[in-house]
């Protein structure tokens, strides 16, 4: 019997086990079943238990009961023989799923999968082992005491008002945004925000400018929606806006990570921000601003967000608590132009309805009481120390292989390969050593990419970073040795 059935009544477990044998073809049509007396002795159960199982199988039409003859598997032509079923299943597997064009694009993209484990140097993962769980639990208990069963009901699809107000206050103060609670839409993630923007603001084949290299999750969301993604190169001051301005065709939107460009770490210069704001207003296009980890800035004060500089309400500001708190929270948000609030909220109800109310109210209290700001400040200091450690370790042990590009913020550091090892080989060698690296080439739309990889550092202690770097150095040295080259 299946282990999952262990909690069921005994007669139900027997009934389901026999039913599965019939469905699988192990008991064919017309096959006699053991007499209830004999089966009860074999199983060591009462005869009534077997009779109850047989009665249910008979009621479902799986067996026939003939007076004086016993019980037999019913004739059910809709069940295919095991041999024919195997052949049919093999044929269906070879044909592949019958997906729509959009479904095929989503499937072929590979999706956006986060790491289910914690191993260096997975990028974009915050430290969670030091999170104040007891404080969070206490605040959650307060919420449950005050709201009772009300928090168990369907929530507001736009998000609970206390959290929307806390988010607006935070982005106004810390990011220089122009937000109010009624312009905030609470979502499960920034990825959901990208999908909403792609499907609500643009039609298939519409052009959207994206940074090159770009955040892979955004590009996959836009590709899946059938958009025409137009890559725009970067320099040390961010995206090259001259290419955007000179484009003769009408692009409907541009996607940016202006505060801390992913993956290069560049900050978009103020004059370029203003130029893009003017471009969006003149073309009636949209700016989608992803401010994914702006809390963690290690050198100077971060530049104000584009949304706060835009007087024309053409900028959609996307934020998330996945990086600043913990991935399992599943709360992100967008600050929308007033005209988009109702359409986006209605569209959101078609995706997942609403975000869990208890988590929203707990987070709102965490922010209102000043815990969020204090926690971010603590983690900012911790991450800055870990980045410094990682830079020293890379320069000490990997200097023959890579050059670190030290970022001014974020949770990961890009490294460019300076040796004759191929990027793909380096990533595979690291994986064999139990180390996770993301290649830089996959983030580029053009072939101008410099080979290298991202190294996440925020979630790992200095000791863990050192162990991982030594493993990586050994893996790279072994790789060179196998290719016949000496370090």
C-alpha positions in Angstrom: 0.0 0.0 0.0 1.1 3.6 -0.7 2.8 5.3 2.3 0.6 8.4 1.6 -2.5 6.3 2.5 -1.2 5.5 6.0 -3.5 7.9 7.8 -6.6 6.6 6.0 -9.0 4.0 7.5 -7.9 0.5 6.9 -10.8 -0.4 4.5 -10.1 2.7 2.4 -6.4 1.8 2.2 -7.2 -1.7 1.0 -9.8 -0.4 -1.5 -7.4 2.1 -3.0 -4.6 -0.5 -3.3 -6.9 -2.9 -5.2 -8.2 0.0 -7.3 -4.6 1.0 -8.3 -3.8 -2.6 -9.3 -6.9 -2.6 -11.6 -6.0 0.9 -13.1 -2.4 -0.2 -13.7 -3.6 -3.4 -15.5 -2.1 -5.8 -13.0 -5.6 -7.1 -12.4 -7.3 -7.4 -15.8 -11.0 -7.5 -16.7 -12.7 -10.6 -15.5 -10.0 -11.4 -13.1 -11.4 -13.0 -9.9 -10.6 -11.3 -6.6 -9.9 -13.4 -3.4 -12.8 -14.3 -1.3 -13.3 -11.8 1.5 -12.7 -14.5 4.2 -9.4 -15.6 2.6 -8.2 -12.0 2.1 -9.1 -11.0 5.6 -6.9 -13.9 6.9 -4.1 -13.0 4.6 -4.1 -9.3 5.7 -4.9 -10.1 9.3 -8.0 -7.9 9.4 -11.7 -8.5 10.0 -13.9 -9.8 7.2 -16.1 -6.7 7.6 -13.0 -4.5 6.6 -12.6 -6.4 3.4 -16.3 -6.4 2.7 -16.3 -2.6 3.1 -13.4 -2.2 0.6 -15.2 -4.5 -1.9 -18.5 -2.6 -1.5 -16.8 0.7 -2.3 -15.0 -0.9 -5.4 -18.3 -2.2 -6.6 -20.1 1.2 -6.1 -17.3 2.8 -8.1 -17.7 0.3 -10.9 -14.3 -1.3 -10.6 -15.6 -4.8 -9.7 -18.6 -6.9 -10.2 -20.1 -9.1 -7.4 -21.9 -12.2 -8.5 -24.0 -14.1 -6.0 -22.6 -17.5 -5.4 -19.5 -16.9 -7.6 -17.6 -14.1 -5.9 -16.1 -10.8 -7.0 -14.5 -10.1 -10.4 -12.7 -7.1 -12.0 -15.3 -5.3 -14.1 -15.1 -5.1 -17.9 -14.0 -1.4 -18.5 -13.1 -0.8 -22.2 -12.0 2.8 -21.3 -8.9 1.3 -19.6 -6.1 0.6 -22.1 -4.0 -2.5 -21.7 -0.6 -1.8 -20.1 1.3 -2.6 -23.4 -0.9 -0.3 -25.5 -0.8 2.4 -22.7 3.0 2.3 -22.6 3.2 2.7 -26.4 0.8 5.6 -26.4 2.6 7.3 -23.5 5.9 7.0 -25.4 4.3 8.5 -28.5 3.0 11.4 -26.5 6.4 12.0 -24.9 8.0 12.1 -28.3 5.4 14.6 -29.6 6.0 17.0 -26.7 3.4 19.2 -25.0 0.9 20.9 -27.2 1.6 24.5 -25.9 0.6 27.9 -27.2 3.3 30.1 -28.7 3.5 32.0 -25.4 3.5 28.8 -23.4 6.3 27.4 -25.5 8.3 30.6 -25.0 7.9 30.4 -21.3 8.8 26.8 -21.1 11.9 27.1 -23.4 13.1 30.1 -21.4 13.9 27.7 -18.5 12.1 30.0 -16.1 13.7 31.9 -13.2 14.7 29.4 -10.5 16.2 30.5 -7.2 18.5 28.3 -5.3 16.8 25.8 -2.9 20.0 25.3 -1.0 22.7 27.6 0.4 26.0 27.1 -1.3 28.6 29.7 -2.4 28.5 31.7 -4.5 24.8 31.8 -5.4 24.0 35.4 -6.4 21.2 37.5 -5.0 20.8 35.6 -1.8 20.7 37.6 1.5 21.9 36.4 4.9 19.0 34.7 6.7 20.6 33.0 9.6 20.8 36.3 11.6 17.3 37.4 10.8 15.4 38.3 14.1 12.9 35.4 14.0 11.7 35.9 17.6 10.9 39.5 16.9 9.0 38.6 13.7 7.1 35.8 15.6 6.1 38.3 18.3 4.8 40.8 15.8 2.9 38.1 13.9 1.3 37.0 17.2 0.3 40.6 17.8 -1.3 40.8 14.4 -3.2 37.5 14.9 -4.5 38.6 18.4 -5.7 41.9 17.0 -7.2 40.7 13.7 -8.4 37.3 14.7 -10.1 35.3 11.9 -10.4 38.4 9.8 -6.8 37.9 8.6 -7.7 34.4 7.3 -10.2 35.8 4.8 -9.6 36.9 1.2 -7.3 40.0 1.2 -7.4 43.2 -0.7 -5.8 42.5 -4.1 -4.0 45.9 -4.0 -2.5 45.0 -0.6 -3.4 45.9 3.0 -3.4 49.6 3.6 -0.9 49.7 6.5 1.7 48.0 4.4 1.1 50.2 1.4 1.4 53.2 3.6 4.7 51.9 5.1 6.1 51.2 1.7 5.2 54.6 0.4 6.8 56.3 3.5 9.9 54.2 3.1 10.6 54.8 -0.6 9.8 58.5 -0.3 12.3 58.9 2.6 15.1 56.5 1.5 14.8 56.5 -2.3 13.4 60.0 -3.1 10.3 58.5 -4.7 6.9 60.3 -5.2 4.6 57.7 -3.7 1.4 57.5 -1.8 -0.3 54.5 -0.3 -3.0 54.5 -3.0 -0.4 54.2 -5.7 1.3 51.1 -4.2 0.3 47.7 -5.4 1.6 44.8 -3.3 2.7 41.7 -5.2 4.5 38.4 -4.5 7.7 39.4 -6.3 9.4 41.8 -8.7 9.1 39.0 -11.2 5.4 39.2 -11.0 5.7 42.9 -11.6 7.7 42.4 -14.8 5.0 40.0 -16.1 2.2 42.4 -15.3 4.0 45.3 -17.0 4.8 43.2 -20.1 1.2 42.0 -20.5 -0.7 45.1 -19.5 1.4 47.9 -21.1 2.7 46.3 -24.3 1.3 44.1 -27.1 3.2 41.2 -28.8 5.9 42.5 -31.1 6.0 45.9 -29.4 9.6 47.1 -28.9 11.1 47.5 -25.4 14.7 48.7 -24.7 16.6 46.6 -22.2 20.1 47.0 -20.9 22.8 44.8 -22.3 23.7 42.9 -20.2 20.4 42.7 -18.4 18.7 40.9 -15.5 17.7 37.6 -17.0 14.3 37.4 -15.2 13.1 40.6 -16.8 14.3 39.6 -20.3 12.6 36.2 -19.9 9.3 37.8 -18.8 9.4 40.2 -21.8 10.3 37.4 -24.2 7.5 35.2 -22.9 5.0 38.0 -23.5 6.2 38.1 -27.2 7.9 41.5 -26.9 10.7 42.6 -29.2 13.5 43.2 -26.8 16.1 45.7 -28.2 19.4 45.5 -26.3 21.3 48.8 -25.5 24.9 48.8 -24.5 26.3 50.2 -21.3 29.4 52.1 -20.1 30.6 53.1 -16.7 27.7 55.6 -16.3 25.0 53.1 -17.3 22.9 52.6 -20.4 23.9 54.6 -23.5 20.9 56.8 -24.0 22.0 58.2 -27.3 21.0 54.8 -28.9 17.6 55.2 -27.3 17.1 58.8 -28.6 18.4 58.0 -32.1 16.1 55.0 -32.6 13.8 55.7 -35.5 11.1 53.2 -34.5 8.6 53.7 -31.7 9.6 51.7 -28.6 6.8 51.4 -26.0 9.0 51.1 -23.0 12.5 50.8 -21.5 13.6 48.5 -18.7 16.3 49.8 -16.3 18.2 48.9 -13.1 19.5 52.4 -12.7 20.6 52.5 -9.1 22.8 49.3 -9.3 22.8 47.9 -12.8 22.6 44.1 -13.0 25.1 42.6 -13.4 27.7 45.3 -13.9 27.0 47.4 -10.8 27.0 50.7 -12.8 24.9 53.6 -11.6 23.0 55.5 -14.2 24.2 59.1 -14.4 21.8 61.9 -13.6 21.8 63.6 -17.0 20.9 60.2 -18.6 18.1 59.7 -16.2 16.7 63.1 -17.1 17.1 62.4 -20.8 15.2 59.2 -20.5 12.4 60.9 -18.5 12.1 63.4 -21.4 12.1 60.6 -24.0 9.3 58.7 -22.2 7.2 61.8 -22.0 7.7 62.8 -25.6 7.0 59.3 -26.9 4.3 58.4 -24.4 6.4 55.4 -23.5 7.0 53.8 -20.1 10.1 53.5 -17.9 10.1 50.3 -15.9 12.6 50.9 -13.0 13.7 47.8 -11.1 15.3 49.0 -7.8 16.0 45.4 -6.7 18.7 45.9 -4.0 19.2 49.6 -3.5 19.2 49.2 0.3 22.7 47.8 0.1 25.0 50.6 -1.1 28.5 50.6 0.3 30.1 53.8 -1.1 28.4 57.1 -0.6 24.7 57.8 -0.7 22.7 56.1 -3.5 21.2 58.3 -6.2 17.5 59.1 -6.0 15.3 56.8 -8.0 14.1 57.8 -11.5 10.5 57.7 -10.4 11.1 60.5 -8.0 12.5 62.7 -10.7 9.7 62.0 -13.2 7.0 64.7 -13.1 5.2 63.1 -16.0 4.1 59.8 -14.3 5.6 57.6 -17.0 7.8 55.6 -14.6 6.8 52.3 -12.9 8.9 51.7 -9.8 9.5 48.0 -8.8 10.8 46.9 -5.4 11.0 43.7 -3.4 11.7 42.5 0.1 13.3 39.3 -1.2 16.8 40.8 -1.0 16.4 43.1 2.0 14.7 40.6 4.3 14.4 36.9 3.2 13.3 35.1 0.0 10.6 33.1 1.6 8.6 36.2 2.5 7.3 36.5 -1.1 6.4 40.2 -1.0 7.2 42.7 -3.7 5.5 45.9 -4.8 5.2 48.5 -7.6 4.6 52.2 -7.3 2.3 53.1 -10.2 1.1 56.2 -12.0 -2.4 56.9 -10.8 -4.0 55.8 -14.1 -2.5 52.4 -13.9 -3.5 51.4 -10.3 -7.0 50.0 -11.1 -6.0 48.2 -14.3 -3.0 46.6 -12.7 -4.9 45.6 -9.6 -7.6 44.0 -11.7 -5.0 42.1 -13.7 -3.3 41.0 -10.6 -6.5 39.2 -9.5 -6.2 37.0 -12.5 -2.7 35.8 -11.5 -2.9 35.0 -7.8 -5.7 37.0 -6.2 -3.8 38.6 -3.3 -0.7 38.4 -1.1 -1.1 36.6 2.3 -2.6 39.1 4.7 -0.9 37.9 7.8 2.6 38.3 6.2 1.6 41.8 4.9 0.4 43.0 8.3 3.5 41.6 10.1 5.8 43.3 7.6 3.9 46.5 8.0 4.4 46.4 11.8 8.1 45.5 11.3 8.5 48.6 9.2 6.3 51.0 11.3 8.2 50.2 14.5 11.6 51.0 12.9 12.8 47.4 12.8 13.2 47.3 9.0 15.5 50.3 8.9 17.6 49.1 11.7 17.9 45.6 10.2 18.9 47.0 6.8 21.6 49.2 8.4 23.0 46.2 10.2 23.1 44.0 7.1 24.6 46.8 5.0 27.6 46.9 7.4 27.8 43.1 7.4 27.6 42.8 3.7 30.2 45.5 3.2 32.6 43.5 5.4 31.9 40.3 3.5 32.5 42.0 0.2 35.9 43.3 1.4 36.8 39.8 2.5 35.8 38.3 -0.8 37.8 40.9 -2.8 40.9 40.1 -0.8 40.5 36.3 -1.2 39.9 36.6 -5.0 43.0 38.8 -5.4 45.1 36.4 -3.3 44.0 33.0 -4.6 42.4 33.6 -8.0 44.6 36.4 -9.4 45.9 34.0 -12.2 42.4 33.4 -13.3 40.1 36.4 -12.8 39.9 40.1 -12.2 37.2 41.3 -9.7 35.0 44.2 -10.6 34.3 45.5 -7.1 30.8 46.9 -6.9 29.6 49.8 -4.8 26.5 47.9 -3.7 24.5 44.8 -4.1 24.8 41.2 -3.0 27.2 39.9 -5.7 30.5 40.8 -7.4 31.2 40.2 -11.1 34.6 38.7 -12.0 36.0 38.7 -15.5 38.1 35.8 -16.7 41.7 36.8 -17.6 43.1 33.4 -18.4 42.6 30.9 -21.2 39.9 28.9 -19.4 36.5 29.0 -21.1 33.6 30.5 -19.1 31.5 27.3 -19.5 34.4 25.1 -18.4 35.0 27.3 -15.3 31.3 27.1 -14.3 31.2 23.3 -14.7 34.5 22.9 -12.8 33.0 25.0 -10.0 29.8 23.0 -9.9 31.7 19.8 -9.6 33.4 21.3 -6.5 30.1 22.2 -5.0 30.2 25.9 -5.9 27.5 27.8 -7.8 28.5 30.5 -10.3 26.4 32.4 -12.8 28.1 33.1 -16.1 28.1 36.6 -17.4 27.8 35.6 -21.1 24.2 34.4 -20.6 23.2 37.9 -19.5 24.3 39.5 -22.7 22.1 39.7 -25.8 25.0 40.4 -28.1 28.3 38.6 -28.6 30.4 41.5 -27.0 30.4 39.9 -23.6 33.5 39.4 -21.6 33.6 35.9 -20.2 33.3 35.7 -16.4 30.8 35.0 -13.6 29.0 36.5 -10.7 30.0 35.6 -7.1 27.3 36.1 -4.4 28.8 37.0 -1.0 26.0 38.3 1.2 24.8 34.9 2.6 28.2 33.5 3.5 30.5 34.1 6.5 34.2 35.0 6.0 35.2 31.5 6.9 32.7 30.0 4.4 34.0 32.4 1.7 37.6 31.4 2.3 36.8 27.6 2.1 34.9 28.2 -1.1 37.6 30.3 -2.7 40.2 27.7 -2.0 38.0 25.0 -3.5 37.5 27.2 -6.6 41.2 27.9 -6.9 41.9 24.2 -6.8 39.2 23.4 -9.4 40.6 26.0 -11.8 44.2 24.7 -11.3 43.0 21.2 -12.0 41.2 22.4 -15.1 44.4 24.0 -16.4 46.4 20.9 -15.6 44.0 18.7 -17.5 44.3 20.9 -20.6 48.1 20.6 -20.5 48.8 24.2 -19.4 50.8 25.1 -16.4 49.8 27.9 -14.0 
